[in-house]
Amino acid sequence: MKPYSLWSLVRNGISYDKDWQQAWRSPEPKKHYDVVIIGGGGHGLATAYYLARECGVRNVAVIEKGWLGGGNTGRNTTIVRSNYLLDESAGIYEHAMKLWEGLSQELNYNVMFSQRGLLHLAHSVHDMQEIGRRGNAIHLNGIDSEFLNPQQIKKMLPIINLNCRYPVMGGLLQRRGGTARHDAVAWGYARGADDMGVDIIQNCAVEGFDIQNGEVKGVRTSKGLIGAGKVGCVVAGHSSVLAEMAGFRMPLESVPLQALVSEPVKPVIDCVVMSNGIHVYVSQSDKGELVVGAGSDAYISYSQRGSFDQIEHVVGPLVELFPLFSRLRMLRQWGGIVDVTTDRSPILSKTPVKNLFINCGWGTGGFKCTPGSGHLFAHSIAQGEMHEKAAPFSIDRFNTGALIDEGAAAAVAH
């Protein structure tokens, strides 16, 4: 595949964009692959890319029941950060951050990664104690972390209302945090994987597994049986469904998570702002829309829709913090299906079925770890043992009690 370049932009502009190469193929599945990845979102595509790129495993298929990137990858709020409390979380999220910082060059595809900074606000003594503990832990792990007082926050965000119903007492800033274009991440990984021979098979729903003597031998799909030496499941909110097909259960709950965007306006906010105390986060897209989100719905569902009360719950705090936004109109709203574990940390693990691996449980924060998740999961599948950075996130921790409890330390609670 020819690389994108200034010359290719000029040449295709002259031809009215009629001669661009297809970014990836749409092949029919082969009878057998060394590895089958179930799930054509960011994490699944990243896994396939790194299997081919770094592990030398190129007889790989990614199967997706819908269209590429049509699940949570295209339904999140694009936030990237690594400011987590616990050592295990810091390890995996900072690993992802370092990959983010060179990803556009790596893929020869602009994923629009913008390190505009991420500011977490504190509204109470408890909030201040929490960011103090987390900020110091982050610093000890070699991750950038900076405390701001209200005056510094006001200088950074002139439009903020510090004296809202829950006054802003301080903040924790990660300057390397920011946003990336979610669709571009999926497209970039798909293009890169396809260029190395990975088959990306869309509209191919999983109907079951071929398991013999406790070992996976293939995947039963709407396009027939696809044989596989190893299988990786990366399907977010539907992970429990696939696990049940394979004969085991997962410690997960799947719930809708909503987000919304406003009509576009001129640049007014040049960083990501998050508040756990009043529960809202907001950034501004390159098109000028405010991208807004908060907590998940309080009920289990597989519907990619949300409830009106959550919209009201998000908009209220937003207008408290930024009265200027009260006159904006909501342009569109959507929901993704997030898979939440009891300790609010992901699962990257082998399963009771030999050669069947699972990557799930990312809850509301999976997008930020897309490169790191795919990179570690690919190496784990290729080696047959979990990578050292992924090993603490084994499903076994729910039996041993070695939980990684990030429920109160993730800046916005899951």
N, C-alpha and C positions, 0 to 999 in steps of 0.2 A: 504494500500500500504506500502510495506516495505521501511524504510528509506535508502537512500544512505549512505554508510559507507566505511571505508577502507577494512573491511572484505568482503563486497559485491563486491568491485573492485577485490580483490584477487580471490574470489570464481568464479566470472564470467570470469576472465582472464584465469583461469585453464580450464574452459569449452568453451573457445574460443568465449565468449560473446554470447552464444546461449540461455541463460536462463534469460536474463533481462526481467523484467515485462514490459508490455505495459504501456507507460507513461500516456496515457489517452484513454478512450473508444471512439468508434464511433457509438453511439446508434441511433436508429430511433427516431424521435420526438414523445413525448407523446401528447395527445390531449389537455392538459392544463397545464400551469405552473403558479406559483405565479408571477414570473418575467421572461420576455424574454429580453435578451440583444442582440441587433443587432450589429454585428461587432466583429470578432474574432481577433482583434489586441491587443496590450498591454493594452490599456485603458479599452477595453471591458472585457478582461479576468481578469484584476485586479478588476474591478467592481464586476464580478461574484464571485471571490475569497473572497473579503471582505464582500459581502452579506452573503455568507455561513459561513465564519470564524467569523465575528464579529457581524453580525446582525441576525444570526439564521435563515436566509431565504435560504433554501437548495433546494427547488423545483424550480430550475432555469435552463434555457437553454441559451446557447450562440449560435447564428446562424450566420454562415459565408458563403458568397456566393462562396468563393474560398477555399483556404487552410489556415490553422491557421497561422497567422503572415505573410501572403503573401502581405499585403498592405504596408502602411508607416512604420509599425514596423520593417520590414525587409529591409527598403530602406532609413534609416536615417544614420547620421554620429556618432551616439552613445554618444553624448556629454551630460553630466549631470552638472548642475550648478543651483544656486539660487540667483545670484547677479543681482536682478532686482530693479528698482528705487522706484516704488510706493508701498505703504503699502499693498494694496490688493494683488499685485503680489508677494511681498516678503512673505506674509503670506502663500500663496498656494505653492510656489516653495520651500520655506524652510521646509514646512510640508513634501513635497516629499523628500527633501534631507535627513531628519531624518529617513524616512522610507527606503531610499536607503541604509543607513549606516548599517542596520541590515537585509537587504532583503535576502541575501543568507542563513543566519541562519534561518530566518522565513520560507522560502520555502523549506529548506533542498535541495537546488539546487544552484549550483555556477553560479551566473549571471555575474561573472567576473567584479564586480564593482571595479574600480581602481581610488582612489582619488589622482591622479598624479598632480593636480593643473590645473587651467585654467587662462591664461594670456591674457588680452585684451589690445592691443597696441593703443597708441595715436600718431598721425602724424601731428597735427596742434594745434594751440592755442585753437581752438574750441573743439578739441578732449580732450585736457587737462582739459578744463573747464567742459566738460561732465563727464569725469571719476571722477573729483573732486566732482561734485555734487552727482553723483550716488554712489561713494565710501562712502561719508559721510552719505548719506541716508541709505545705506546698513548697515553701522556700527551702526547707531541709531536703526535699527531693530534687532540688535543682531546677524547679519550675518557676518562671517569673510570677511575682505576686507583689502587689503594691497597695498599701492602705491610703485611703483618701478621707479627708475631713469634709464637712459640708461646704466649706468655702471653695475647696478644690473641685468638688463635684459641680458646684454652681458655675465655676469658671469653665469647666469642661462641657457642661450642658446648660447654657443660659436659659433655656425654655423650661427647665424643671421647676416644679413647685416644692421647695424643701419643707414648707410648713403645711403640708397636706394633713389629712385626718390622722395619719400615722407619720409624724415628721421624720425626715431623713436625718439620721444621726452619723452616718459614715458610709463607706463603701470599700469593696475589695476589687481591684482592677487587675485583669490580665491583659496586658497590651498585645500579646501575641494571639489572643483570641480574636474571633471575628465571624465571618460568614463565607460560604461557598455556594455556587449555583448547583442545587441538588440534581437537576436533570443532566447538566453537563458532566457531573461526576459519573453517573451511570453510562452516559453515551461515551465518555472518554475511555472508561474501563472496557466497555463492550467493543469499541473499535480496536483497542490495543490487544484484547484477547483474541478477537477474530483474526487479526493480522498474524497471530502466531498459531493459527489452526484450530482454535477452540470453536466448536459448533454451538451457536446460540439458537435454541429452538423455542419459538414462541407459540402461544395457543396450544400448549401441551400440558394438560392437567394430570396430576398424579392420582392414580386410582388404587394403588397398593404397592407392596414390595414382594419381590421373589426372595424368600428367606429359606435357606436349606441348612439344617443342623446348626441353627443359631448364627448363621453367617449370611449377610446380604449378598445376593447374586445379581440383582437387577431391580429395575423399577417398572411397575405396571402403569402405563399411561394411556391417555386417550388416543395416542398414536401407536399403541402396541407396546410390547415388552422391550425394554432397553436394558441390555446386559451391562453390568458394571463390576469392576474389581473393588472399588470403594465408592461410597455415596456420602455426600455432605448435604445436610438439610439446613437451609438458611432462609426460612419463610416467615420470620417475625411472628405476627399474631396468630398464624395458623400452625405453629410448631406443635402444639398439643394434638392437633388433628392428625398430623403425619406420625407423631409418636404413637398414637393409638393404633394407626394402621400397622405399625411395626411391632405392636404388642407390649408397649410399656407406657408409663405415664410420666408427665413432666410437672414440676412444681411451679406452674404458671397460671396466671389469669389474663385473659385478653379483654381489653376495654378500648372504647373509642377515645382518641385524643384530638381535640379540635384546634384549629388555627383559622385566622382570617387575615385578609388584607384590605386596606383602605383604598380609596381613589388616590391616584398619584398626585403628589405635591412637590414643590421645590425642596432641595435638601434642607432638612431641619435638625437631623440627628445623625451624627457621624460615628456612633459606636453602638454596640448592643447593650441594652439596659435590662437587668433582671432584678426582680424583687420576690423573695420567698415570703416576706412578711405580709404583703398585700396581694401577692401571687399574680404576677403578670410579667411578660418579657416582650420587648419590642426592638425592632431594628428597621432600617429603611433600605429598600431594595434599590438596585441601580436604575429602575424605572420610576422611582419616586414613591412607590407604595409603602405604607407602613405594614410590616409583617408582624402580627401579634399572636401570642399564644399564652397558655397557662397550664392548668392541671387537666387531668383526664376525667372522663365521666365516672360517676359513682356506681355504674352497673356494668356487668359483663355483657359483651355484644361483639358480633362480627360485622356489624353494619358500618360502612364508611360514611356515616352521617353522625352528627352530634345533636345535642339538645339545646334549646334556646336559653335555658337557665345558665349554661356555661358561657354562652356569648355575653350575657348580662354580667356574669361574674368577672369576665375578662375586661370588658369595656369600662366598668365602674372604676376599678383601680387605675386603669390607663389614664382616664380623664382626671382623676385625682392628682396623679403625678405630673401630667402634661395638659393643663386646661386648654391649651392651644388646639388640641386634637378634638375637642368636643364638637366642632362644626363639621368634621369630616364624615363622609358617608362610607359605609362598608361596601366594598366592591364584590367580594366573594368569600365564601366560607367552606371548609371541608373538614373531613375527619380521616384519621388513619387508625389502624388497629394495632395497638401496642401490646407486647407480651411482657408482663410484669412478674418478677420473682419476689419472694418474701423478703429478701435482703436488698432488693433494688439494684442488684448487680447482674451482669450477663452470665450466660452459660456457654462455655466453649469446651466441648467434652466428647470423649468416646461414649458410647451407649451400651446397654446390655446386648445389643446385636453386633457381632463382630464386623468390623470394617464399615460400620455406619456411624458417622460423626454428626454432631449437632451444634449449631451456632445460633443462639436465641437469647431471650430474656433481657434485651437491651432497653426495654421500657420506653420512656420518652426521649432517651438520649442516644439512640443508636447512630444517627447520621454523623456525629462528630468523630466517631471512631471507625468510620468506613475503611480508610486505608489500613489502619492498624489491625482491625478485625480480620480483614481479608488476608493480610500478610501473614499473621500468626496462624490463622486457620489453614491456609495453604501449606505452610511448612509442617503443621501437625498432621494433616492428611497424608502428605507425601512421605513423612517419616513413620507414620503409624503410631506415634506417641505425641502427646500434647507438648507444644513449645513451652519453655520455662516461664515465659510471661503469661501464657494462657492457662498453665496448669492449676493455679489457685482457683480458677473459675469452673472447675470440674463439677459435674452434677453430684459427685460424692459428698460435697461439702454440706449438703442438706441432711446427710446421714451422720457425718462426723461432728457437725456443729461448728465447723470452721467457716462461718459466714463472713461475707464482706459487706458489712452493713453501711451502705451509702445513702440510706433513706433521708437523713437529715443534713447531708453534707453535699448535696448535688446542686446547690444554689437555688433551684426550684424543685420542691419535693415532687417525687413521682406519684 
